């Protein structure tokens, strides 16, 4: 249950020092309760209090980070069922699948398209964020070699490692180093081994079941083992089942605070349909209805771009219109005789006008 500002204030040192950038501890506590600042901004609060407040004020869907540094990808952190209630926090990640039974040309093509299919829209860079690497042969050496190939070829890609064998995942995760991949997946049969691997590597782990109830059981087992950074795969491989599981899971986490389902999901449109257009339609449904990550069989511009635009619109904060900073912008090296053009700072208007002038 979320703490109120007064409850948080009682745990603070009450110095009113202003070192957090907020003049009083009461004002700081109210902002923490509203989710507008982090408890860690207070330099005098104890680690025990940080953990206590952090757990109590954590969103119902846990935030999971894949990778590190500037290219780290975050998913989850959601607090509502509908965007108009507040906003959706972290955009659905789009991943492309490569497997150990693909030839070099197919792998290289997917890596190349991952790097080149990038678009700028109203000042926002739109692109896929992740590459899923699947061990289809059960061959540790081939899996690790493919992982290294992807790491070298796509420096800013978040990595998803997929194998049923913990030893194969361990070797591939070691090759990833600090890039902290997502490990896929723990099942009822291998949960203990996968939990140990996730603890050893410090990487997030996917709990996979044959249906939603089975996924809950695996999630509970991993939580009991002390893991906190999880993602969920309900095992649904039809449009109806995937949509139903996604909605039921989100409602259970948000409305009922059911912790085993309080994690973002990973979905596989690439396994639901072999037809690229149907796969794109499935992905569009799951992006709109709560998927944390969607994995596609390939990246093609005519399919990827509409999905990126859909995602941009869904994850735009409805309480804050997209605007650019009010300023004077130089376009095409103006001189003292150049005209001054004035437009509003609404992003779409500004970028349309500036694009026409640049052209």
C-alpha positions in Angstrom: 0.0 0.0 0.0 1.4 3.4 -0.9 2.5 5.7 1.9 1.0 9.2 2.5 3.2 12.3 2.7 2.7 12.5 6.5 3.7 8.8 6.9 6.9 9.4 4.9 7.6 12.6 6.9 7.7 10.6 10.1 10.6 8.6 8.7 12.6 11.6 7.6 15.3 13.3 9.8 13.3 16.6 9.7 16.4 18.8 9.2 14.6 21.1 6.7 18.1 21.6 5.2 16.9 22.0 1.6 19.9 20.0 0.3 17.4 17.9 -1.7 16.4 21.0 -3.6 13.1 21.3 -1.7 12.9 23.8 1.1 11.1 21.6 3.8 10.9 18.0 4.7 7.1 18.1 4.6 7.2 19.4 1.0 9.8 16.7 0.1 7.6 14.0 1.7 4.6 15.1 -0.3 6.5 15.0 -3.5 7.9 11.5 -2.7 4.3 10.3 -2.0 3.1 11.8 -5.3 6.0 10.1 -7.2 7.5 13.4 -8.2 10.9 12.7 -6.6 12.9 9.8 -5.2 13.5 9.2 -1.5 17.2 8.8 -2.3 17.4 12.6 -3.0 17.5 13.1 0.8 21.2 12.8 1.8 20.4 12.0 5.5 17.9 9.3 5.2 19.0 5.8 6.3 19.3 2.8 3.9 16.7 1.0 6.0 14.2 3.8 5.5 15.1 4.1 1.8 14.3 0.4 1.3 11.1 0.6 3.4 9.7 3.6 1.5 11.0 2.4 -1.8 9.1 -0.9 -1.4 5.9 0.8 -0.2 5.9 3.4 -3.0 7.0 1.1 -5.8 4.6 0.9 -8.8 2.4 -2.3 -9.0 4.3 -3.3 -12.2 8.0 -3.4 -11.3 10.5 -1.5 -13.4 13.0 -3.8 -15.1 16.2 -2.6 -16.7 18.0 -4.5 -19.5 21.5 -3.5 -20.4 23.5 -0.7 -18.8 24.7 2.9 -19.4 23.1 5.1 -22.0 21.7 2.2 -24.0 19.9 0.6 -21.1 16.3 -0.2 -21.8 13.6 0.0 -19.1 10.2 -1.6 -19.1 7.4 -1.8 -16.6 6.9 0.8 -13.9 3.2 1.1 -14.8 0.6 2.3 -12.4 -2.7 2.4 -14.3 -4.9 0.5 -16.7 -5.8 3.4 -18.9 -3.6 6.2 -20.2 -6.1 9.0 -19.3 -5.9 8.0 -15.6 -2.3 9.2 -15.5 0.1 8.1 -18.3 1.9 4.9 -19.4 5.5 5.1 -18.3 7.9 3.0 -20.3 7.2 2.3 -24.0 6.9 -1.3 -25.2 10.3 -2.6 -26.3 10.6 -3.9 -29.9 13.0 -6.8 -30.4 14.1 -8.8 -33.4 14.8 -12.5 -33.2 18.0 -14.2 -34.4 18.7 -17.9 -33.9 21.6 -20.3 -34.0 20.1 -22.1 -37.0 20.1 -19.0 -39.2 22.8 -18.5 -41.7 25.2 -15.6 -41.5 23.4 -13.6 -44.1 20.1 -13.7 -42.3 21.8 -12.7 -39.0 23.8 -9.9 -40.6 20.7 -8.6 -42.3 18.7 -8.4 -39.1 21.6 -6.7 -37.3 22.0 -4.2 -40.2 18.3 -3.4 -40.3 18.3 -3.0 -36.5 21.0 -0.3 -36.9 19.6 1.4 -40.0 15.8 1.4 -39.5 15.7 4.5 -37.4 13.4 7.5 -37.8 13.0 11.0 -36.3 9.5 12.1 -35.6 8.7 15.4 -33.9 12.2 15.4 -32.5 12.0 11.9 -31.1 14.2 9.1 -32.3 12.1 6.0 -33.1 13.8 2.6 -33.3 13.8 -1.0 -32.1 15.7 -1.4 -28.8 16.4 -5.1 -28.4 17.8 -8.2 -30.1 16.6 -11.7 -28.9 19.2 -14.4 -29.4 17.7 -17.9 -29.4 19.6 -21.2 -28.8 17.7 -23.5 -31.1 20.4 -26.1 -31.4 21.3 -26.6 -27.7 24.9 -25.9 -28.7 26.6 -23.7 -26.1 29.6 -22.8 -28.4 27.3 -21.7 -31.3 25.0 -19.8 -28.9 27.9 -17.9 -27.4 29.4 -17.2 -30.8 26.1 -15.8 -32.0 25.8 -13.7 -28.9 29.3 -12.2 -29.5 28.4 -11.5 -33.1 25.4 -9.5 -32.0 27.3 -7.7 -29.3 29.9 -6.6 -31.8 27.5 -5.7 -34.5 24.9 -3.8 -32.5 26.6 -1.8 -29.7 23.4 -0.1 -28.5 21.1 -3.2 -28.5 19.5 -4.6 -25.4 20.1 -8.3 -25.3 17.6 -11.1 -24.7 19.2 -14.6 -24.3 16.9 -17.5 -24.9 17.8 -21.1 -24.0 16.3 -23.9 -22.0 19.8 -24.8 -20.7 21.1 -22.9 -17.8 24.7 -23.7 -18.7 24.3 -22.3 -22.2 22.7 -19.1 -20.8 25.6 -18.8 -18.3 28.2 -18.9 -21.0 26.4 -16.4 -23.2 25.7 -14.1 -20.2 29.4 -14.1 -19.4 30.1 -12.9 -22.9 27.7 -10.0 -22.4 29.6 -8.6 -19.5 28.2 -5.4 -18.2 25.4 -5.3 -20.8 23.2 -7.3 -18.5 20.9 -9.3 -20.8 17.4 -10.6 -20.0 17.6 -14.3 -19.4 14.8 -16.4 -20.9 13.4 -18.5 -19.3 12.6 -20.1 -16.0 10.0 -22.8 -16.1 8.5 -25.2 -13.5 11.2 -27.7 -14.4 14.3 -25.5 -14.2 13.2 -22.7 -11.9 15.8 -23.5 -9.2 18.8 -23.6 -11.7 17.6 -20.4 -13.5 17.1 -18.6 -10.2 20.7 -19.4 -9.2 21.9 -18.2 -12.5 20.0 -14.9 -12.3 21.4 -14.3 -8.8 24.9 -15.1 -10.0 24.8 -12.8 -13.0 22.6 -10.1 -11.6 20.4 -10.2 -14.7 16.6 -10.1 -14.9 14.9 -13.4 -15.6 11.7 -14.4 -17.5 9.2 -16.7 -15.7 7.5 -18.8 -18.4 4.5 -21.0 -18.0 2.2 -23.0 -20.3 -0.7 -20.7 -19.3 -1.3 -17.8 -16.9 -1.9 -20.0 -13.8 1.3 -21.9 -14.5 3.2 -18.7 -14.9 2.0 -17.5 -11.5 3.3 -20.6 -9.9 6.7 -20.1 -11.5 6.7 -16.5 -10.5 5.9 -17.4 -6.9 8.7 -19.9 -6.9 11.2 -17.3 -8.1 10.0 -14.7 -5.7 10.4 -17.2 -2.8 14.0 -17.7 -4.0 14.6 -14.0 -3.4 14.5 -12.7 -7.0 12.9 -9.3 -7.7 13.7 -8.5 -11.3 11.4 -10.7 -13.3 9.4 -10.6 -16.5 6.6 -12.9 -17.5 5.7 -15.0 -20.5 2.3 -16.7 -20.1 3.0 -19.1 -22.9 0.1 -17.8 -25.0 0.7 -18.3 -28.7 -2.7 -17.2 -30.1 -4.0 -13.7 -30.4 -6.9 -14.2 -28.2 -5.0 -16.0 -25.4 -2.1 -13.4 -25.5 -4.5 -10.5 -25.3 -6.6 -12.1 -22.5 -3.5 -13.0 -20.4 -2.1 -9.5 -20.9 -5.3 -7.8 -19.7 -5.9 -10.2 -16.8 -2.3 -9.9 -15.7 -2.4 -6.1 -15.7 -5.7 -5.9 -13.9 -4.5 -8.4 -11.2 -1.4 -6.4 -10.6 -3.0 -2.9 -10.6 -6.4 -3.5 -9.1 -5.6 -6.5 -6.8 -1.9 -5.8 -6.1 -1.2 -9.5 -6.9 2.6 -9.5 -6.6 3.3 -12.7 -8.8 1.9 -10.8 -11.8 3.4 -7.4 -10.9 6.0 -7.6 -13.6 6.2 -6.5 -17.3 5.5 -9.2 -19.9 7.4 -10.4 -23.0 5.3 -11.5 -25.9 6.1 -13.3 -29.2 4.1 -12.2 -32.2 6.8 -14.0 -34.2 5.5 -17.4 -32.8 1.8 -16.5 -33.2 1.9 -16.0 -36.9 4.3 -16.8 -39.8 2.7 -14.2 -42.0 4.5 -10.8 -41.6 1.4 -8.7 -41.9 -0.5 -10.8 -39.4 2.5 -10.7 -37.1 2.5 -6.9 -37.3 -1.2 -6.8 -36.5 -0.7 -9.0 -33.4 2.2 -6.8 -32.3 0.0 -3.7 -32.7 -2.6 -5.3 -30.4 -0.1 -6.2 -27.8 1.6 -2.8 -27.8 -1.8 -1.2 -27.2 -2.6 -3.7 -24.5 0.2 -3.7 -22.0 3.1 -5.8 -23.5 6.5 -4.9 -22.0 8.4 -6.3 -25.0 7.2 -7.7 -28.4 9.6 -10.0 -30.3 9.4 -9.8 -34.1 10.8 -12.4 -36.6 12.4 -9.6 -38.7 12.6 -5.8 -39.1 11.2 -4.3 -42.2 10.5 -0.6 -42.6 6.9 -0.9 -43.8 6.1 -2.9 -40.8 8.3 -1.4 -38.1 7.5 2.3 -38.8 3.7 2.0 -38.2 4.4 0.1 -34.9 6.8 2.8 -33.8 4.2 5.5 -34.5 1.6 3.6 -32.7 3.9 3.2 -29.7 4.8 6.9 -29.8 1.1 8.0 -29.6 0.2 5.5 -26.9 3.1 6.4 -24.6 2.9 10.2 -25.0 1.9 11.8 -21.7 -1.7 13.0 -22.2 -1.1 15.6 -19.4 1.8 17.2 -21.2 1.5 18.2 -24.9 4.6 17.6 -27.0 6.4 20.9 -27.2 9.9 22.2 -28.1 11.8 24.7 -25.9 10.9 28.3 -26.6 14.0 29.8 -28.2 15.5 31.3 -31.3 16.7 28.6 -33.6 19.2 29.1 -36.5 18.2 27.3 -39.7 20.5 27.0 -42.7 23.1 29.5 -41.4 21.1 32.8 -41.4 22.8 36.2 -41.9 21.8 39.6 -40.6 19.6 40.1 -43.6 17.6 36.8 -43.1 14.0 37.0 -42.2 12.7 36.0 -38.8 9.9 33.4 -38.8 7.7 32.9 -35.8 5.7 29.8 -35.0 4.2 28.1 -32.0 6.2 25.7 -29.9 3.9 22.7 -30.5 6.3 20.0 -31.6 4.4 18.9 -34.7 4.0 22.5 -36.0 7.6 23.4 -35.2 9.1 20.4 -37.0 6.9 20.7 -40.0 7.8 24.4 -40.4 11.5 24.0 -39.8 11.6 21.0 -42.1 10.0 23.0 -44.9 12.5 25.9 -44.4 15.5 23.5 -44.3 14.3 21.9 -47.6 
